[in-house]
């Protein structure tokens, strides 16, 4: 039996500083294939090549990945500044309407880092361009030096709402996570429930209230070490289960003829 398909949102980048490519981290594909139990399919996230409606039909669920470019501030009614960093307007053009369509349809997605921020913006929320500049906030950015293991090491706690979706999923009121982001949620969008925060108050876990499908999204990077991490594994397993339910609803029933 074929695995359900999870579309992995790709990021535009330059190979060898000159050759344009759409790329996705291998750890994203590994988490989808090995933990969620689905087939990863990298999406060239650009409206010149793909449309939202055809993506909704081609894939059963979506992984909204992290990425260095940020959501453009015009998407939430603010002016661009130097603090907002680099952008990927083509990704904005696909992911923001894709999130809204998935929410309406009940089609599952899992948001990670930039993907977490995209879900908030898609639902009408806003972002801080640089949360480390806010009073009382820690620096959540990726350490500039060190091995990849050191960059993705667990660095702070996330506390969840008592009895909320995430605390039930993890069986814990708080967990340790990595942190590799500069921006963060300022105002929560319509129906966005902030269900987990870092000790400095930064939103770290959310879902869309009343959505008929899986909408869990996190500010950290659970794709790192997903098969063995006690926080990452249940998150991707739950996502995979939701994708299989969606795929089952779309699959035609096979009628067996009696002999």
N, C-alpha and C positions, 0 to 999 in steps of 0.2 A: 504494500500500500504506500503510495507516494506521500511524502511529508508536505504539510501546509507550507506556504511560501511567506516569508517575512521580508518585506522590502526594507533594505538598509539605506537610509538617506546618505548619499555621498556628498563629499565636499570638493569644491574646485580648488586645485592647487597647481603649483608649477613643479614639474620634475626636472631636476638639474637646473633650476632657476630659469627655465626657458620653455619647457614643453608642457602645455596645459593638459591636465588629467582630472578625472573624477576619481576620488580615492575614498577608501574606507578602511579603518583599522582592522587588522587581522583578528584582534581580540573581540571585536564586535561579531564577526562571522563565527568565531569559535563559541561564543556565548549562545548565539542563536542556534547553532547546529548541535552542540554538545550538551547544552543545559536546557534550552527551551525545546529542543527536539524538532526544530523546523529547518526548512531549507533557506539559507541566506541568499538574497538576490540584491546586488548592489545597484542602486538607482542613480543614473546621471541626472542630478537634481537641477534641471534647467528647462523652462517652459518651451524652449526651441525644440527639445527632443522628446519630452514626455508631458502628458496632461494629467490633471488630477483625476478625472473620471476614468481614464484607462488604467491608472495605477490602482484605483479602488477595485477595479475588476480583475486586474492581473495578480494582485497580492491579497493575502488573507489578513495580514497584520503589518505593522510598520515599527521599525526601530528608529527613533529620532535621535541621531547620534550627537556627540559633542563635536566641536569644531572651533578653529581659531577665529574665523570671522564672526562678528556679532550681528544680531538682528538690527537692521537699520532703524534709527530712532524715529524716522518719519512714520513707521508702522504703528507707533504708539503716540503720535502727535507731538514729537519734540524735534528740535533742531540738531543737526549733526555737529559734533564738536570733536576736537582731537582726542579727548578722553574716550570716545566711543570706539576707537580703534578701526580695524579693517572690517569690510562688509562682504557679503555674498548675496547680492540682490536677487540673483536667479534662484538661489535656495529659498529666500524669503517668499518668492512668487509661487513656489510649489508647496512648501511646508505649511504656511499659515492657512490657506484654504483647505489643505489636506487634513489638518487637525480638526477644523470646524466640520468638515464632511464626516470624518470618523466619529466625532462626538454625536452628530445627528443620527448616523446609521447604526451606531453601536459597534463599529469595527475597531478592533483592539490596536492600541499603540502603547509603546513604552518610551518615555522621554528621558534623555540623559543629558545633563549639563546644558549645552545650548538648546537641546531639544526640550528640556524642562522650561527654559525661558521662552521658547517658541510657543509652547502650550499656553503659557500665561498671556503672551502678546496676542495670540490668535483669539483668545477669549476677552480681549479688551484691556488687559493689564499693561503695566509699565515697568521699566527696568532702571536701576541705578547703573551708570556707566562704569563706576569704579568703587566697589563697596569698601575697599580697604581705606578709602579717604573719609569714610563716615565715622563720626565719633563712636568710640566703643567697639568698633568692628575689628576683627583680626584680618590678616592677609590670607585670603583663600586661594591665591594664585599658586600655580605649579612652581616648585622650587627650581631656580634657573640652573642649578648644578646637581650632579649626582647621577647614579644609574637609573634606569627606568624603574627598577624595584624601589629605589629611594623616592622617586617622584610620585609613584602611585601608593606609597606607604600610608597606612591609616594615621590621620592627623588630628581629628577632632570628633567630638560626640555629636550625635543627632538625637534629640528627644522627641518622642511622638505623643500625639494626643492620647489620653487615657482611653482605652477601649476602641481606638480608631482603627482605620483600615490597615495602616502600616504596623501598628503594635500587634494586631492580631496575626498579620502575615509572618512577622519575625518572631512572635512569641516573646517580645521584649519591649520595655518602655523606652529603651535607648540603645543605640549601637554606635560603634566606631566606624568612621568612613574616611576615605581619602578626600582630597579637595584640590581642584585644578581649574578654578574659574576666577575671572575678574569682575564680571557683572553679576547682578543679583536682582531679585524681584523687589520693586518699590511698592507698587500698588497691585494687589491681586485682581485679576480679571473677573468678569461675571462667572459665577458658579465655581470659581476656583477655590478649593478648600486647602489651606496650608495645614498639613497634618504633621509636619516635623520641622524643627528648627535647630540650628547650631546653638551653642551656648551664648554666642554674641547676638542672637536673635535673627540671624540670616535664615530665610526660608530654604528648606532643604528637601522637602517631600510634599507632593500635592496630588490631588485628583480632582476630576470635574464632577461636581455634585449633580446627581440625577442623570448622569450619562448612562445609557443602557449597556455600554461595553467597558472594557478594561482601559483606564486612562491614567494609571499610576505613572508618576514621573519624579525623578530625583535629580538634585543638583550635583551629586557626586558621580563617580565613574564605576558602576557595578560590573562593567564588562571585564575589568581587570581581575584576573584570578577567579573568574565566575564559577568554575566547576567546583572549587574547593572552599571558597569564602562563605561563611555561614550566613552572611547577609545577602550577597549577590545571588547565591544559588536559589533560595526560595523566591526571590523576585523574578528571575528568569523562568523558573519552573511555573510560576503562576501566570506569567505572560504567555508561555507556550501553551498552557492548558486553555487559556482564553482564545488563542489563535485556533487551536484545534476545534473548539466549540463553534467558532465562526465558520471555519472551513466545512464542518459537518452540516451546518445549516444550508450552506450553498451547494453541497454535493448532491447530485441527483440520486435518488434511491434506486438500487438495482433490483428489479423484479425477477425472481427465479421462476421459470416455467416448471410446472410439475410434469413428471414423465408420463 
